[in-house]
Amino acid sequence: MTILALAQDSIQLVPDGTLLVHVLWILIMVGVLNVTLFRPIRSILADRERLGSSGHGEAAKVLAETEAKLSEYEHRLRDARVAGYQLLEQERSAATKGREGQLASLREEIRNQVMVEKGEIGRQAEAARGTLKTDAKEMAGRLATTILGRPVA
């Protein structure tokens, strides 16, 4: 308790000259801290911000270039597909026309072959009719000779 009694006597409520010394020491410490700590930290943060923002700028630039190249690639790919489909369609059309031409020539060849065969069949039929007529006359003469018992002219 004696310590509390001594402490009560030493508390002063009125400012004196030591207050100015304390304020002066605080200002000196703020100045020293500014020079030794705060300015280097601010410059490091400013450099970091500058490098970071320039990195973002470069990254954005690279990203924009990449997107442009991707767009160009997709455009060329789409054009190549269209060209491929057109070429495929041309080849298919040419093949179809070739097949149609072959079919037409084959049909014409078959038509000509049928006409030749019909003519051959007609000639064979005429020859067969002639042969049948001759054979019929001979048989009729033989029958008449056999039935009548005398030769028939």
C-alpha positions as CSV (number, residue, x, y, z in Angstrom):
1,M,0.0,0.0,0.0
2,T,2.8,2.2,0.5
3,I,3.6,1.9,-3.2
4,L,0.1,3.2,-4.1
5,A,0.6,6.1,-1.7
6,L,3.8,7.1,-3.3
7,A,2.2,6.7,-6.8
8,Q,-0.6,9.1,-5.9
9,D,1.9,11.8,-5.1
10,S,3.7,11.5,-8.5
11,I,0.7,11.8,-10.9
12,Q,0.6,15.3,-12.4
13,L,-2.4,16.5,-14.3
14,V,-0.8,19.8,-15.4
15,P,1.5,19.5,-18.5
16,D,5.1,20.7,-18.0
17,G,8.3,20.8,-20.1
18,T,8.6,17.0,-20.4
19,L,5.5,17.0,-22.6
20,L,7.4,18.9,-25.2
21,V,10.3,16.6,-25.0
22,H,8.0,13.6,-25.5
23,V,6.3,15.2,-28.5
24,L,9.8,16.1,-29.9
25,W,10.9,12.5,-29.5
26,I,7.8,11.2,-31.2
27,L,8.3,13.5,-34.2
28,I,12.0,12.4,-34.4
29,M,10.9,8.8,-34.3
30,V,8.2,9.3,-37.0
31,G,10.9,11.0,-39.2
32,V,13.4,8.2,-38.7
33,L,10.7,5.6,-39.4
34,N,9.6,7.5,-42.5
35,V,13.2,7.5,-43.8
36,T,14.2,4.0,-42.8
37,L,10.9,2.0,-43.0
38,F,7.9,3.6,-44.6
39,R,9.6,5.1,-47.7
40,P,11.3,1.8,-48.7
41,I,8.1,-0.2,-48.1
42,R,6.2,2.3,-50.2
43,S,8.7,2.1,-53.0
44,I,8.7,-1.7,-52.9
45,L,4.9,-1.7,-53.0
46,A,4.8,0.8,-55.8
47,D,7.3,-1.3,-57.8
48,R,5.3,-4.4,-57.1
49,E,2.1,-2.6,-58.2
50,R,3.9,-1.4,-61.4
51,L,5.3,-4.8,-62.2
52,G,2.0,-6.5,-61.3
53,S,-0.1,-4.2,-63.5
54,S,2.4,-4.4,-66.4
55,G,2.2,-8.2,-66.0
56,H,-1.5,-8.0,-66.1
57,G,-1.2,-5.9,-69.2
58,E,1.1,-8.3,-70.9
59,A,-1.1,-11.2,-69.8
60,A,-4.1,-9.4,-71.2
61,K,-2.2,-8.8,-74.4
62,V,-1.1,-12.4,-74.7
63,L,-4.7,-13.5,-74.0
64,A,-6.1,-11.2,-76.7
65,E,-3.5,-12.5,-79.2
66,T,-4.4,-16.1,-78.2
67,E,-8.1,-15.4,-78.7
68,A,-7.4,-13.8,-82.0
69,K,-5.3,-16.7,-83.2
70,L,-7.9,-19.2,-81.9
71,S,-10.6,-17.3,-83.8
72,E,-8.5,-17.3,-86.9
73,Y,-7.8,-21.0,-86.5
74,E,-11.6,-21.8,-86.1
75,H,-12.3,-19.6,-89.1
76,R,-9.8,-21.5,-91.2
77,L,-10.9,-24.8,-89.9
78,R,-14.5,-23.9,-90.8
79,D,-13.4,-22.8,-94.3
80,A,-11.4,-26.0,-94.7
81,R,-14.4,-28.1,-93.8
82,V,-16.6,-26.2,-96.2
83,A,-14.0,-26.7,-99.0
84,G,-13.8,-30.4,-98.1
85,Y,-17.5,-30.8,-98.2
86,Q,-17.7,-29.0,-101.5
87,L,-14.9,-31.2,-102.9
88,L,-16.7,-34.3,-101.6
89,E,-19.9,-33.1,-103.2
90,Q,-18.1,-32.5,-106.5
91,E,-16.6,-35.9,-106.4
92,R,-19.9,-37.5,-105.6
93,S,-21.6,-35.6,-108.4
94,A,-18.9,-36.6,-110.9
95,A,-19.1,-40.2,-109.8
96,T,-22.9,-40.1,-110.2
97,K,-22.7,-38.6,-113.6
98,G,-20.1,-41.2,-114.6
99,R,-22.4,-44.0,-113.4
100,E,-25.3,-42.4,-115.2
101,G,-23.2,-42.2,-118.4
102,Q,-22.2,-45.8,-118.0
103,L,-25.8,-46.9,-117.4
104,A,-27.0,-45.0,-120.4
105,S,-24.3,-46.5,-122.7
106,L,-25.1,-50.0,-121.2
107,R,-28.8,-49.5,-121.8
108,E,-28.1,-48.4,-125.4
109,E,-25.8,-51.4,-125.9
110,I,-28.5,-53.7,-124.5
111,R,-31.1,-52.1,-126.7
112,N,-28.9,-52.7,-129.8
113,Q,-28.2,-56.2,-128.7
114,V,-31.9,-56.9,-128.2
115,M,-32.6,-55.4,-131.7
116,V,-29.9,-57.7,-133.2
117,E,-31.3,-60.7,-131.4
118,K,-34.8,-59.9,-132.5
119,G,-33.7,-59.7,-136.1
120,E,-31.8,-63.0,-135.7
121,I,-34.9,-64.6,-134.2
122,G,-37.0,-63.2,-137.0
123,R,-34.6,-64.7,-139.6
124,Q,-34.6,-68.0,-137.8
125,A,-38.4,-67.9,-137.6
126,E,-38.6,-67.3,-141.4
127,A,-36.1,-70.1,-142.1
128,A,-38.1,-72.4,-139.8
129,R,-41.3,-71.4,-141.6
130,G,-39.7,-72.1,-144.9
131,T,-38.4,-75.4,-143.7
132,L,-41.8,-76.3,-142.2
133,K,-43.5,-75.3,-145.4
134,T,-41.2,-77.5,-147.4
135,D,-41.5,-80.4,-144.9
136,A,-45.3,-80.0,-144.8
137,K,-45.5,-80.2,-148.6
138,E,-43.3,-83.3,-148.7
139,M,-45.3,-84.9,-145.9
140,A,-48.6,-84.0,-147.6
141,G,-47.3,-85.5,-150.8
142,R,-46.2,-88.7,-149.1
143,L,-49.5,-88.9,-147.2
144,A,-51.5,-88.4,-150.4
145,T,-49.4,-91.0,-152.2
146,T,-49.9,-93.4,-149.3
147,I,-53.6,-92.8,-149.0
148,L,-54.4,-92.7,-152.7
149,G,-51.9,-95.4,-153.5
150,R,-50.6,-93.5,-156.5
151,P,-48.1,-90.7,-156.9
152,V,-49.4,-87.2,-156.5
153,A,-47.8,-84.3,-158.3
